[in-house]
Amino acid sequence: MQYGVLRRAAEGMFRHRNLVRIGFIVAACVGAGGLSICAGARAACTGPDSLEARIRAHPDANAYAALSVWFDRHQQWECADQTVRSGLKIAPDSARLNYLLGLGLYSSGQAQEAIAPLRQAVHIDPDVLQPHVLLGAALSRLGDNRDALGEWRAALDIDPSSKEALDGLARSLTAAGDYDTAIQALRSTLLDEKLTFDLATAYKQAGMYDEAAQALNQGLESFPDSVALTAALVTLNVDESHFQDATLLAEQIARRKPNDLEAQRIYLRALVITGNNEAAAPLARSLLALAPHDADLLNLNGLLEQKAGDFAAARKHLEEAVALSPNDYNPRVNLGVVLAELKDAAGARRQFEKAIELGTDEPQVHFELAKVLRSLGDMQAAQGQLTLYQQKLKEKSDLAVAVSKATEAAEAVKSGDNAKAADLYRQACAALPGNAGLAYRLAMVLDSMGDANGERTALGQAVKANPHFAPAQYRLGYMDFQAGDNAAAEREFRATVEALPDNAEAWISLAASLRAEMRLDEARAAVARALQLQPDNAAARELSKKLAEAQDQH
């Protein structure tokens, strides 16, 4: 049994952002007394004579920063950290030292602790790109995508060509459910490998599976040897039950890159997920021989051994995988199955429960746990797990239906059959009512058909699913404005600019609704913001002129 063997394959390729590689390991000097401890410890860290002399002669922020970077480049990370903290004791208002401290904390997995020094760096010098980028990454890692969006936008204001900032913006927008804005931002730029992946992800999350496949196929035309894009397309094919296409694609890149472990891994995963265990087993063993302490390969070997009935070998490999990657639920699930086969019900229960705690929502995990609980005599808990199994099984079935119907609907739109597309999108929304992107797609089809009431209902469903789904809010505001309900339009446009503060069109629309309500001062402020964002916007200029004339008449 294997869960998610492809699910995180492509995401892992882009796990580490290109954030200026200074990887302090913050092992010491943490806590209220950290600075005094570091100051004493600094004496044990000796850099090159020129930099040490510079600190003695001019112990300023730049000197400490230069020495800390030297320590980092020579992999003396504790010394790098101590040097930064010693420098901050002398120059607490140094933007660079605060940034370096934040970077060290972030690089060592302490994203929460990195926030304060990074905010300080941004506050001291708001016109430097990298602190905004790193702060956005830290906030995003903590799940605070709304605040992260502000940092990505600030970074893009500094450097509109920053692909790193655009990557972060797109990922945060997608995580926040604003798929359309992410798609619009990405479609207007030259895509590299990472941004292509972001675009495909946004399309997929929006229920636009055909567009996701098209983006990945186009990306592979530009980057034919991209393992990450191949993995994403293999995953998409599996999600849509195109197993033959998935296996063929994975096999092609494996043949082109026979010495690339990641390319071979994608092929192995495709073989496992499609049940081709006979071909998968020897490949799994050969890859494990090349990387004997790779937790993923240990897990896959253990899974294949479990399927072959070699439970002793499977247990050994899976226990090692769990030890190496304790926060990955996949090997724990597989180990639980093996322990259950070996009649270690208590051990199996621990693994299944920990896997669920770590985030797996696969129906079969709850079913396997129910069986173990029943064997232990805990019938009430077993029944609870069976109920969850049935619930999760329905959710999975609903997702499969929604994917299938949305794919058919996109094809119907392309062929010009909007009536069929609307019916299919309704079926997709019924299967997955919490997906704002699907409801919005339905609304757009209904708009093209002139069904205003149906469009409004679909937009309301999108906002209900995601109260911060800006495209739906903007469209509702537009419909209210056209209907003469200026107060309702204003509410929707305000919600839009709150979600998308850098969207000039939203500010223009808000200004227009305020003008219609004769709230001229607020309207001028809104249009001024639009002109600040886009000084050459003709609609904003015209509205600003009309507001000035109205002011003169009063």
N, C-alpha and C positions, 0 to 999 in steps of 0.2 A: 504494500500500500504506500502510495506517495502522494503528497499534497504540495502543490505549488512548485513543482520542479522547474517550471518555466516562468512562474509569475514574477519573480524578482530578477530574472536573468539580465535583462537589458538595463534596468535601473542601476544594477550594481556596476555596470561599466562606467557610469557617470557619477559614482558615489562621491568621489573626492573632487571638490571644485578647485579651479585654478586660482587660488586666492593669495598668491605670493607665498612661496613655500618657506616659511620659518616655523618649524615644528617644535617649539618648546615643550618639554615634558614637565608639567608643573607638579613636581613630586614633593617639593619643599616650599617653605615661605608662604604657606597659605594660612589665613586666619588673622585675627586682630593684631597679633604680635609679629606678623610676617616680616614687616619691613626691618625691624630691629634684628631679627634672626638673619635675614638676608644680608644685612650690612656687615654682620660679623662673618658670615660664610663667604662673602665676596673675596676675602683675603686668601681663601684656599683655591680660588680660580685665577689662573694667571694666563693672560693673553699675550700677544706679541708686544715686544718692548715699545714699539712706536705708539700703540694704542694705550698701553698702561701709562706711558709718559704723558700722553695727551690728557688722560683723566687726572693725573696728578697736577698738571699745569693748569688745565681749564676744565674742572669737573662740571661740565654743563650737560644738557640733555643730548646734544649731538654726539658728544664723546661717549656717553653711556650707550646710546643707540648703536653707534658704530662697533663698540666692543661686543655688545650682545649679538649682533648679526654675525660677527666673526666666530663667536662661540657656537652659534647655531650651525654655521657652515661646516664647522669641524665636529658636529654632532655632540657637543658638550652642552646638552640642553638644560641641565640644572644650573650650570654656570650662566647660560644665557638668561634664564629666568631671574636668577639672583641679581644679575647686572641691571636688568630692566627695573626691578623693584628698588634697588639701591639708587638708581637714577631718579625714580619718581619721588624718593624721599627728599632729594635736592630740588627737583623740578616737577612738582605735582601737576603743573599746568601745561606740561609738554604734550601736545597732541600726538607726536610720534611715539613717545614712550607709552602713553595710554593705549595707542593702537597696537604696539608690540605686545603689551601685556594681554590685551584682549585676544590677539592672535594666538599667543601661547596657550591661553586657557581654552580657546575654541579648538585648537589643534589637538589638545589632550583630552577632548571629549567633555569639557566643562562649559557647555554653551551658555547655561544660565549665569555662571560666574563671569563670563566674558562680556555680558551685556553692559554692565556699569562702566568699565573702562572704555568700551567702544562708543557708548553714548557721550562720554566725556571727550573723547577724541573728536567726534563729529561736532560737538558743541564748541570746542575750542577753535577748530578750523573746518568749517562746513564745506569748503570748496575743494577738498581733497577726495578723489574718487574712492580709493581703496577702503577707508574706514566705513563708508556707506555700504559698499559691497559686502564686507565681512559682517557688519551689523545686520544687514538683510539676511545673510546666510544663517547667522546665529538665531535670529528671531524665527526664521522659517523652520529651522531644525527643532525649535521648541513648539512649533505649531501656531505661532502668532503671525499668521500670514497677512493680516490687515496692516499691522505695524511694519512688517517686512516690505509691503508694497511701497510705503512711503520712502524707505531707504533705496529700493531699486529705482524709483522714479527720480530721487535726488541724484543718484549716480548717473542716470541717463541725462539729466539736465547738465551735469558736468561734462559727460562724454557720450553724446547720442550714439556713437558707433560702438560702444562697449558691448560686446557679445556676452560677456560674463554677466553684466547687469541685466541685459535682455533675457538671458537664460533664467536668471533668478526671478525677474518679473513674471515671465511666462509660467514658471513652476508655481509661484505663489498665487497667481490668478487662477490657475487650474485647481490648485488645492482649495482655494476659496469658492470654487464652483463657477467662476466667471469665465467660462470656456470661450465664449465669443470674443471677449476682449483680448484674451490670450491669442486666439487665432488671428484676429485683426493685426495685432502687434507683430506677429511672426510672419504673416503673409506679405508685409510691406518691407521686408528686409532680405538681404542675401543670406541664405541659410547655410550654416556649417553643419557638421555631423550632429553636434549636441542640440542645436536649435531645430534641426529636422526631427529629432527624437521628441523634443518638446511639443512641436506642432502635431505630430502623430498622437501623442498622449492627450493633448487638448481635444483633438477630433474624437478620439475614442471615448473620452469621458463625456463628451457632448452627445454621444450616441451616433456619431457620424463615422461608422465603421468603414464604409467604402472610401471616404476621404482620408481616413487614417492609413488605410492600405495604400492608397495612391501616393500619399506623402512619403511613406516608407519606401515604396518602389522607386519613386523619383530620387529619393536620397541615396538609394543603393546604385542608381545610375551614376551619381556623382562620386559616391564612396563605395565602390563595389566590394571592397575587402573589409567593410565595417562590421565587426562582430556584434557591436551593440545594436545597430539597425537591423541586422539579420535576426538577432535574438528577439527584437520587438516584433518583427513581422512573423516569425515563427510562433510567438505567443499569440498574436492576433489570429493567425490561422487556426491555432488550437482552440481559441475561444469561440471561433465560428464553426468548429468541427470540421475544418478542412485539413484533416490529419495527413493525407497524402501530400498535399502542398507543403505542409510544415516539414515533414520528413525530407522531402526532396530539396527544399531550400537549405535546411541544415546540412544535408549531405554535400551539397555543392560547395559551401564555404569550407567544410571540413576537408574536402578533396583539394581545394585551392590552397589551403593553409595547413598542410599536414603536420607542421612543427609548432603550430600555434595552439597552446593548451586551451585557450578560451574558445576557439573555433571548434575544437574537438569536444569540449564540454557541451556546447550547444547541440551538437549532433547526438551526443550521448543522452542528453535530456529529452530530445525529440524521440529517440528510440524508446526511452523508458515510458514517456507519457502516452505513446501510441501502442505500447504493449509488445514491442518487438524485443523481448527479453533475450532471445537466442543471439541476436546480433549485439545487444547492449552489453551482455555480461563480459565477453572477452575485451571489448573496448574499455569498459569500466576498470577491469583489472590492469590493463596496460597503462591507463592514465594514472591510476593510483600508484603504480610502480614509479612513475615519473615524479609524482607529488604525494608522497606517502602520508603527509600530515595536513592534507587539504580536507577540511571538514565536509565540504560539499561532496567530494569524491568518496570519502568514507561513508557518507550517508547513502549515496547512490549504490555503492557496492553492497552495503548492508541491506538495502531494499531488495536488490536483485537476489542476494543470498536468501533472504526471507521468502521470496517468491519461489525459489528453487527448493525450499525446505531445509536449507542448511542453517538452522537457527543458532547453533553455537558460533559459527563464523560471523553471522549477521550481528549477534549480540556484541561481539568483540569490536567490530567496526563501528557500530552505532554508538556504543558507550564512549568510544574515543571521539566520535563526531560531537557528541553532547558535551564532552569535557572541553573540546576546542572551541565550540560555539554554543555556549549555554543559553543564549537568548534567541536561538533559532528553534522554532517549534517543529520544523520538519523532521529532524532526526529523533526528536522526543516522541513524536507520533509513531514513527516506524519502530523505535525501540519498544514502545508500549505494546505494539502488536506482537513483537518477538517475545517479550516477557510473558504476555498472555499465553502464547503457544507453549512456553516453557513452564507454565503453571505457576508463575510468580505473579499472582493477581495483585498483591499489594504494590509491588514494584511497577506493574503496568498502570495501576491507578495513579500513582505519583506522576508518571510521565505524561499521561493523558491530561490530568488536571493542570500540570505545569504548562503544557502545550496550549491549552485553552486560555490560561492566564496570560500567555505570551501573545495571544491574538489570533490563533487559528479559528476560523468559523466554518470549517468544512463539516458537512452533516455527518460523514462517516466517523469522525472523531467522537462525536457524542454517542453514536451507536456503539462503537467499540468500548467506550467508557461505561455505557449502560450494561453491556454484557459482563464486564469485569465487576461492576458493583453488584450485579445479581449473584455472581459466583461468590462474592464476599458476604452475601446475605443482606445487603442494604437495599431493600426493594423500593423504598420510597425515593431514594436518590436515583436509583436506576430508572424509575418511571419519569422522574424529572428530566433525565438525559434523553429518554426516548421522545418526550414532548419537544425538547429542543431539536432533536434529530429531525422530526417531522417538519418543524418550523423552518429549519435551515434548508431542508430538502426542497421545500416549496419556494423559498427565496432563490435558491439556485436555479430551479426550473423557470421561475419568473424572469430571472436575468437572461437565461438562454432564449426565452421567447422574445423578450424585449430586443435583444441583439439581432435576432433573426428578422423581426418585423421592421426594425429601424433600417437594416440593410436593404430590405425590399423596398421600403418607402423612399430611400435615397435614389434607388434605381428608377422608381416611378416618377419622381420629380424630374430626373434627367430626361425621361422619355416624354415628359409633358403631361402625364396623367395625374393631375393634382388631386382629383377625387379619390383615386386609389391610394395615393400617398397619404392623404388625410386619414382615410380609414385604417391604414397600416400604422400610422403614428398613434392613432387613438388606441389601437391594440397594444402597441409598445408602452404607452403611458399607463394603460390599465394594468399591465404586468409589472411596471416599475414606476409607481406614482411618485416616488421620492426623487426622481431624476429631473431636475429643472431644465437641462439641456433638451431632453426629448419633448417636454411640453412646449418649449420655445420653438423647436423645429415645427411642431404641429401648428403653433400660432402663425408662423411665417407662411406655411402652406395655405392656411385658411385666409390669411390676408390676401394672397394672390388670387383666391377664389372670391373675394369680396364678402366673406362671411365675417362681419365685424363682431357680432355677438359671440360666435364661436371662438374668434381670435381672442376676445377679451377673457373668455372663460379659460382658455389655454394659458394665457399670460398670467392670470390669477393663480392657476395651478403651479406655474413655474416659480412665482414669488412665494407661494406657500411652501414649496419644496426647499427653496433657498431664499430667505428674506433679503439677501444682499445680491441677488442676481440682477446686475445693473441693466443688461440689455432688455429684459422684460419690464423693468421699472420704467426705463426710458420710453419704450413703446407704449406702455399704459399712459404715461404722461402725454405723449403725442396724441393718443386717441381722446383723452380728456380735453386737451386743448382744442382739438378739432370740433369737439362736441360743445364747446363753450363753457365747460366746467373748469374755470381757471384755478380755483382753489385746489381741486383734486390734482390738476396738472402740476401745480407748484409743488405739492407734496411728493409726487413721483419724481419730478426733476431734482428736488432737493436730495431725495434718497439716491438718485443717480450720481450727483456730483459728490456726495459723501463717499460713495463707493469708488468713483472715478474722478478724483479731484483734478486731474490733468486733462480731462476731456473737454475741449473747447466747445464742441457742439452741444454738450449737456448744459454748459454755462449759458450759451446763447438761448437755448430753449427755456431755461429758468428765467432769464432776463425778460424774454417775451411774455411769459405767463405773469410775471410781476408787473410788467408794463400794462397788461390787460386789466390788472387789478388796481391800476393807478398808484402803485407803490414805487414811485419813480426813483427815489434814492437807492432803494435796494436793487432795482433793475439796473441802474447805472453801475453799481458795484459789481453785479454779476457779469455785465458785458465787459467791464474793465478787466475782469479776471480772464475772460475769453480772449481779449486782445493781448493780454500779457502772455498767454499761451501761444496764440497765433496772431501776431501783429498784422499780417496781411489777409486775414479772413474777411472776405467781402461782406458776408452776412452780418458779422459782428460790427464792422465799420458802419454799415447802413443802419443797423439798430441803434448804435451809439449816436449817430447823427439825428435820428428821429427822437431819441430821448432828450438830446440837447435842445431840440426845437420845442418839445413839450415843456421842458423846464423854462425856456424863455417866455412861453405863453402864460406861464404862471407867475 
